[in-house]
Every structure is written in structure tokens, then in C-alpha cells.
Amino acid sequence: MNIRCGRDGFTVVAFIAGVLLLIAAVALAFVPQPAQAASLTRVTNFGTNPTNLNMYVYVPDRVAARPAMLVMVHYCTGSAGAVHNGNGRDYVTAADRHGYVIVYPEATRDGHCFDVSTANALRRNGGSDSTGIMSMVSYARQRYNVDPARIVVAGFSSGAMMTNVLAAEYPDVFSAGSAFSGVPAGCFATTNGSLWNSQCSGGNLLKSPQQWGDQARAMYPGYTGRYPRMQLWHGTTDTTLAYPNFGEELDQWTNLHAVSRTPSSTDQPKPNWTRTRYGTGVEGISIQGVGHDLPMSGMLAYSIAFLGLDSNPPTTTTTTPPPSDSCKVSASVNAWNTGLTETITITSTTAVNGWQLRFTLPGGQTITSGWSATYSPGSGQVTARNADYNAQIPPNGSVSIGFQATHTGDSAPAGEFTLNDVRCAVS
């Protein structure tokens, strides 16, 4: 058969080729594509951030319905990506398995060390790195429906020092911490603007357990509640943050937990490890013959278990119960520039004797003072507890409370109110 490819022939060939390409494109559109894998993601505009930290978050593909949250703090010269892909990688693998969220603060100053030295850094809501990190916690807590009872922190070196500081300043937020090669909270304090304390790093700043405990308590004056469980790791030949700091950390945390400095048990999980436990809230693991860079292989499994991250809550979506008819809340805001006041009125159809009102603040809002109740923490999911004079609400009665707060642009009223664990309607 002879085929002629004149002008009309080329037109036919071009038409047929076009049809074939269209068929191929349609077929390709129906080929299943691989799902988007979970990855480290930058978050901006997360709230108050006085020292210009970066925030990154890792949310696994299968996140739990009510996930735990790990705040993972890097070392000096480090970054979020370095710890995510490096010595903290086992935490990521466990997050994929158990469905918890990881938040990574990232220091941006020269050297990428965290501030655990200045006066602002060493007090609750003081306005340094710890303040920015807590904005990240509040943001992620709301965004990912985090279980507030399962917020934990871990860190390496500078991050370990920050772990101790965060646990001391925000004991009502964190339930546990793991500090790898750190120093006691407050040990690195300076008065000359430097972020390095040679006396502390050399292991020459020695205090009694009571003194260390008091230094931590001074970071959140007036707090009388429980302190986070704390796991401390250190190499015996560490010359960067010398080994005596390990004992000083144990002094501090046993005092905060009001337990004896004498171990309640001692064992060796691995040949060159010595683990000592103090009551049920403090444990230390010293590693013989190891310096500042701890061998992470096998270690993080013990941290994951200690922090309670190895449980695996259901990954199915839970249904929020409807508001109860017995409780109604109204909230009104008076805002200006970077501040606001908010008045909240609680109405109950049944008699109440002693109450706690939980609510969620918009991201970037932080309570600075309040009236007719006590408030903690100052951001994120807040609990307001009655004063002595307004503990009782009669049937169909009301009580009004209020607070002053700073904000970073979102001056909306609080939401998600529950009165003594009963969800309230908003009017």
C-alpha cells in the first residue's frame, strides 16, 4: 500500500498524533499519584517573638486525634533541620509511629545558641527566647488539637539548657523533659550581656539542692504546683559543659520534686551507662568515657518512653460534644494597639460550688494581669480558677471575671469555654 504524505496527509497524521497525546494525558490523569509525605514545615506569625526565632513543625501523615507535642531544641550552631535529620531523627520515626507533633524552635543570632543567660530569659514571660518558644507552643496547641497534659520538651547542649529553663519557668505547661548534656536552670546566668558563663560551663558553679531549687522557683514566683518529670543525660568526660553539672542538675530537680538526693534505685541499661532514679519524677543517666557529643543510637528510645511519647492514641477523628444547656458564657473585648481587656460572664442554670473555666486564647495573645480569678498559663489554653469570694454560683446566677492581655494583631475574644469540664454555649 502506498502512503502519500502531501499537505492533507500531514494534516491527518498531525490530527491522529494529537488524539493519541490527548488519550495518553487523560490516562495519566487517572494514574494514582503518591501521597504528599510529611515534612518539616516553616511557620510564621505564630505570636509574640521578641528575639526573632524561627519556628518549624513536623506533623506526621497519621496524627493522633489528640496528639502529644514534643518541643525539640537544637544545640549551638545547630538548626531545626539539623536536629530533625540528625541526632533527633529517632524522635521523628517515633512520631510517625505514635502520631505526635514536633515543634522545633530555631535560634537566629550569631552562633545559633539559645539565650539561657539574660535576666529576661530567666523569668516567665520575660521577653527572650523562652517567650518566643511558648508562643510556638500555644500556636501548635490550638492548631493541632494537642493534649495539654502531654506537652514535653527535649534538647541537646544549648537545647538541654533551654529544656531545664522551660521546665522551670512553665511547670504548668510541660509534663516532662529530657536534657542531653545540659546544666541546671539558671546556671548560665550572666550580668554582662554575654550568653556564655565559663564558671558554669567548667563545672565550677556548685550550690546546694535547696539553692538550685530556689533559683528555679524564682523563675515563676508564687507557683506551688507540681514540676515536670525530668530525665538528665551526661557523658563523664564532657569538657564543654563539664560533668559536675550533671550532679548539680540532679540536685536541682530532686529538690523541686521534694525527694531525697539518695537514689531510690540504680541500674545499668547498657554496659557503660549508670542510671539512677529518685522517686518517680527524676532520673539521671551518666555514660562512662563519653564527651559532650553523646552517642544518640539507642538513647532516644529511653527518652521517648520517659516522656510518654510511645503511647499510640487513636488516629480517628473524635466528635466534640455539643454545648450543655446548663452553662453559657459571653465574652467582650476592648482592644487598642497591642493590648486589650476582656470581660467574661459565666451563667449556670445549676448551682456551682467551686469552679474552673477553661478557654482558648487566639494566637499571639498573652495575659498580663487579671481580676476575679487566677489564670494559668498566660497563653494558649488557659484555666481561670475562682477567687475565694466568688466560688459559688447560684442556680441561674452569673459571675464576671476579666483580664488584660497583649496581642500581636488578633484581638478576638477567647473561645472553646468549658466550666468544670462541661462545654459551655457562647452567647
N, C-alpha and C positions, 0 to 999 in steps of 0.2 A: 504494500500500500504506500502510495506517495503522499507525503505531507508537505503542503506548501505553507511557507511562513511569510506571506505577504503582510500588508498592513492589517488586514482583517484577521489574519492568523495570529499575529502578535496580540491583538485585542482579545481574542478568545483565550489565548494562553494566559494573559495577564488576569483576565476575569476568573479563570479556573484557579490560578495561584492565589488570588485574593480570597476566594471562597475557602480554599484549604487553610489559609492562615487564620481566617475567622473561626473555622471549626476547631483548629488547634487552640486558639485563645480561649474559646468557650470551654473546651475540655479541660484546659489548665486551671480555669477558674473554679472548677469543681474538684480539683485535687486537694485533699486535706493538707493544710499548712501546719507546721509545727507551732505549738502554743508559745506565747511570749514567756520566756523564763524569768524568774525573779532575779532582780539585780540591785546593786547598791544605787540609791537614788538621792540626789541632792534636794533638800527642802529649803526654801527661802521664806521670809516673812513669817517666821514661826513665833514671834513675840519679842519681848524685851531681850536685847542682846548687846549689852554695853561694851563688850570687848571684841565684837566683830568675829565671833566664832562661826564656823561653817557647821551645818547640820546635814547628816546623811542618815538614811534609814534603809533597813533591809526588811522586807515583808515577804515571807515565803509564799510560794504558789498556793499552798494549803494552810492558811492561817486559822488558828483556833477561833471559835465563836467568841470566846472571852480570853484572849491570849495573855500570857505573861509578857513582860518587857524587860530586856536587858539593855542597860546603858553601858556601852563598851568604850573605854577611854584609852587613847593611844599613849605611847611613850614620847619623850623628847626626840625631835627630828622626824617623828612619825606622821602619819596621816590616817584618815578614815580608810582609804583604800589599802594602805599598807597593812593595817591590822586585820581588815576584813579578809584579805587574800593571803595573809601571812600567819603570824603566831596566834591569831584568834580564829583561824579557819574552822577549828572543831566546833566552836560556838555556832557557826553558820550551818554546818552539817546537822547539828542537833536542832537548830531552828527549823530546818526543812522537815525533820522527823517529827518534832513536837509542836510546831505551829506557833512559836512565839516570835515577837517582833524585836529587832535590834536597832537601837539608836546609837549613832556614832557622832559625838562632838569632835570637831577638828579645830585645833589652835592655829591661828594665822599669824601670830607675831614671829619675829625672827627666832629661829631655833625650834619653833613649834612645841614649846613646853607650856604646860598649864600653870596658871597662877594659883599657887597654894601658899603664898608668902605675904602678900599685902594685907593691910587691915580690912580692906573691902572684901578680899577673898575669904577671910576667916570669920565672917559673920553671916548669918542667914539673911538672904535678900540684900547682901551688901553692895552689889553692883559690879562684881567682877565675873570671872569665868563661871563660877558656880551658879550665878544668877541666870546667865545665858543657857546653861545646861538645864536648869529647872524649867525654863521656857520650852525647851525641846521636849522635856518630859510631859509637860502639860499639853502641848500640841499633840504629841503622839497618843497620849492617854485618851484624848477625845476622838481623834481621827480614827483610831483602830479599836475602839471599844475595849481598852486594856483593863484587865482585872487589877484594881488598885491595891489588892493585897499581895500581888506578885510582881512588883516592880523592884528590880535588883540592879546592882552595879558591879562592874569588874574593871580592872585596869592594870597596865604594866608600867613600872617605873614611875614617871611623872603621872601617868594614869592611875597607878596604885596609890600615890599620894593623894590624888584627887578623889579616889574611891573612899579613902579614910575621911577626907574633909566633907564630902557629900553625905556620908552616913552619919557624921556628927552634926551637921547643920540641918539635915532633913530626915531625922529619925522617924518621923510620922509618914514619910513617903516611901522610903526604901525598907524592904523587909530583910534583905541580906546583901552581903558584899564579899567579893574575893579580891584581895590585893596581892599582886605579884611583885616582889622587890620594892616595897614602899617604906614609908616612915610614919610615925604617929601623926594624927591630925594636929596641926599647929606647930610641929617640929621645925618646919621650914620657914617660920615667921621671920620677917626682916623689917627693919625700920628705915633703910636707906634707899628704897626703891628697887633694890636688886631682887631677882627671883631665885637666887641661889644662896643657901645657908651652909657654909663649909663646916661649921661646928656640928650641925645635924647630919650632913652627908657623911662626915667622918666617923659617926657613931659616938661622938663625944658629948652630946646633949642628953644627960641622964637625969631622970626625975623619978619620983615615987609614983606608984599606981594612982594614988589619990590626986597628985598634982596633974598627971596626964588626964585623968578623968575630969578634973575640974576645968582643964583647958578646953576639952571638948564640950563640956556642958556650957561654957561661956559663949560658945558659938550660937547657941539657941537658948538664951536666958529664960528661965521660968518653965521650961519643959520638964515634965515629971513622968512622961510615959516610957514605954519600953524602947530600947535601942536595937538596931538591926543585928541579926546574927552576922558574925564576921569570921572569915577564913583568911589566914595570913600565910604567905609563902616567902621563903628567903633562902638563898644559897649561902653556905658557911664561908665562902671565900670571896664574897662580894666586896669589891673595893670602890665601887661607885656610890652606893648607898650602903655603908658598912653594916656588917651582920649584927652588931649590938642594937641596931634599930628594930630588929625583929623582936627582941625581948621587950623593948620599950613599947612597941605596938601591943604586945600581949598584956603588958602592964595596963595600958590604957583601956583596952576592951574588956578585960576581966573586971576592972573597976566599974566601967559603965554598966556591965551586966551584974554587978554585985555578987561575983563568985570568987572563990579562992584562986590565988595565983598558982597554987599547987595543982598539977594536972589531976583530973579525975580518971584519966586513962591515957596510956601511951602504947603505940604500936608502930610497926614498920610496914606500910603498904607495899613498898619496894625496898630492895636491899640498901640503898643509900639514903632513904627517906626516914625521918623520925616525925611521927605525928603525935601531938599532944592535944588533948581535949579538956575543956574547962566548962563544967556544967553542960548545958545543951546548946549554948549560944556562941561559943568561941572555940576555934581550933587553929593550931599552927602546924605548918609542915616545913621543916628545915631539910635542906638537901645537901648532903655532905660532899665537899670537894667541888662545888659548883659556884660560879661567879654571878655577876649581875644578869647575864643573859640566861635565863632558866630554860632548860630543855622542855619545850611545850608538849612533846609527844607523850601522850598518856596522862598528862597532868589535868587537862581541861575536863576530862571525864569526871574527875573528883570534884572539880569546881561546879560543873553542871548539876551534879547530884546535890551538892551542898546548897546551891542556890534554888533548888526546887524546880529547875527547868526541864527535868526529864519526865515529868508527867505529861500526858497527852490528852487534853480535854477534847470533847467532840468538835469536829470542824464544820458541823452543820449549823445553819443559822438558827438562832433562838428567837422566839416570839416575845416581844416586850408586853408585859401585862398591861391592860387598859388602866387609866387612872381610876382611883377609887372615888366614890361619891362622898366619902367621909372627909376628904381633905381638899382644900382649894388654896391656891397661892396666887397673889398678884404682886408684880414687881414693876417699879417705876424708877427711871434713871434721870438724873440731872447731870449732863456732861459738859466739859469745857476742854479745850486744847488737848492736854494729855492726862486729864483727871476726870473723875466722876464720883457722884454719890448715888447709892441705890437703896431704896426702901422696899422691904419685902414684908407683906402681910400674910400671915398664915391663919386660915379659918378651918376649924374642925367641927364636924357635926356631933362628934362623941367626945367625952371628957378625956383629957390627956394630962397625965401627971409625970412630968419629965419628958423632954423631947430632944431629938436631934434632927435637924433639917439638912439633908444633903442636896447639893445643887452643883451645876457645872458652869464655870465662867467661860466666856469666849476667849479664844487665844489672844495673848498679849495683855490681858487684864491681871493685875496683882493687887490684892487687898493690902492696904497700909494701916488701916485702923477700923474699928467697928464699935457698935453700941448695941446694948440689949442682948448680946450673945457673945460667945467666944468663937473664933474662926480659925480653922486649920485644915490643910495648908492654905497659903495665901493665893494660890492659883490652881487652875485645873478643876478637879473635882474637890469641892470644899465641903466641910462639915461645920455647921453652926450649932453650938450647944447652948441650951437655955442658961440664963442667969438665975441666981437664987430666987429673985423676986417674980419671975415670970414662968416658972416651971409648970404651972398648972394652966391649962386652957379649958374653960367650962364648955359644956355642950353648946354648939352653935356660936362659940366665942372666938375671938381673934387675938393675935398678938403681933405686934410690928417690931421688926428689927432692921438694922441697916449697917452700911459700911461705906468707907471711902476707898477708892482704888485708883491706880494709874492704868493707862491704856496706851496702846500703840496705834490707835486708829479705829478699832472696833469697840464702840461704846454701847453695844446692845446689852439688854438685861440678861441675867443668868437664866438658865433653863434646867430641865430634867430634875424637877424637885421630888424628893421623897421625904416623908415625915415618919420617923421611926420605921423605916424600910417599906412604907406604904406609898406608892406613887400617887402624886397629887395632880389634880387638874389645874391648869393655868387659866386664870380669868383676866 
